[in-house]
Amino acid sequence: MTAKLDYQWHLRKLMASQDMFSTAQLRPLLAERGIELSTSQVYRLVTETPERLSLKLLMALLDILGCTMEQLIEPVATTVRLRKAAAAGSAKGVGDFRPKRARITPAE
């Protein structure tokens, strides 16, 4: 097994602590700081964990919420099994459906 670094996104929780319960409340605050996002982009930013994030947006969120990066983005270590280790064991779930090797016999 190997360790994989992942993270938890706490934007919604931090917004709630600032009495911001709607994604629409975040959009004008971002616009004041020069970040123009559509309504759907702000919604996805709040409700989903972003894969990519610009540093300007990150700094704007930290400023709006008055928090640190560690409070917004919490690193989490998860363990992941290697594929080789899983392939070395028996194939689970396949059972009797494994194909049989074909035999070629000479023509008579």
C-alpha positions in Angstrom: 0.0 0.0 0.0 1.1 3.5 -0.6 -0.1 6.9 0.8 -1.9 9.3 -1.5 -2.4 12.9 -0.6 -5.9 14.2 -0.8 -7.7 17.2 0.7 -11.0 18.3 2.1 -12.6 21.5 0.9 -14.3 23.5 3.7 -15.7 26.5 1.8 -19.3 25.7 2.6 -18.6 25.3 6.3 -16.6 28.5 6.5 -19.3 30.4 4.6 -21.9 29.1 7.1 -19.7 30.3 10.0 -19.9 33.8 8.5 -23.7 33.6 8.1 -23.4 33.1 4.3 -25.9 30.4 3.5 -26.4 31.1 -0.2 -23.8 30.9 -3.0 -25.3 34.2 -4.4 -23.9 36.0 -1.4 -20.4 35.1 -2.4 -20.5 36.3 -6.0 -20.6 40.1 -5.3 -17.8 39.8 -2.7 -15.6 38.1 -5.2 -16.5 40.8 -7.8 -15.3 43.5 -5.3 -11.9 41.8 -5.4 -11.7 41.5 -9.2 -12.9 37.9 -9.5 -15.7 37.6 -12.0 -17.4 34.2 -11.9 -20.8 33.1 -13.2 -23.5 31.9 -10.9 -22.9 28.3 -11.9 -19.1 28.6 -11.3 -19.7 30.0 -7.8 -22.2 27.2 -7.1 -19.7 24.5 -8.2 -16.9 26.2 -6.2 -19.0 26.0 -3.0 -20.7 22.6 -3.4 -17.9 20.6 -5.1 -14.2 20.0 -4.3 -12.3 22.0 -7.0 -9.5 20.2 -8.9 -7.9 23.5 -10.0 -8.0 26.9 -8.4 -6.3 30.2 -9.3 -4.2 31.8 -6.6 -6.1 35.1 -7.0 -9.4 33.3 -6.3 -7.8 31.5 -3.3 -6.5 34.7 -1.9 -9.9 36.4 -2.4 -11.7 33.5 -0.6 -9.2 33.8 2.3 -9.8 37.5 2.5 -13.6 37.3 2.3 -13.8 34.5 5.0 -11.0 35.8 7.2 -9.5 32.4 7.5 -6.2 30.7 6.8 -5.4 28.3 4.0 -5.2 25.4 6.5 -8.8 26.1 7.5 -10.1 26.2 4.0 -8.1 23.3 2.6 -7.4 20.4 4.9 -4.8 17.9 3.7 -5.8 14.3 4.2 -3.7 11.2 3.7 -5.5 8.2 2.2 -4.1 4.7 1.6 -4.4 3.3 -1.9 -3.7 -0.3 -2.9 -1.3 -0.8 -5.7 -2.7 -2.4 -8.9 0.1 -5.0 -9.0 -0.9 -6.2 -5.5 -4.5 -6.5 -6.5 -3.7 -8.3 -9.8 -1.4 -10.8 -8.0 -4.3 -12.1 -6.0 -7.3 -14.0 -7.3 -9.6 -12.1 -9.6 -12.6 -11.5 -7.4 -16.0 -11.2 -8.9 -15.1 -13.0 -12.2 -15.6 -16.5 -10.9 -16.6 -19.0 -13.7 -16.7 -16.3 -16.3 -13.0 -16.4 -17.0 -12.3 -17.4 -20.6 -10.6 -20.7 -21.3 -7.6 -20.9 -23.5 -8.3 -22.2 -27.0 -6.7 -25.3 -28.3 -5.7 -25.7 -31.9 -5.6 -29.3 -33.0 -4.2 -30.4 -36.3 -6.7 -31.1 -39.1 -7.4 -34.8 -39.8 
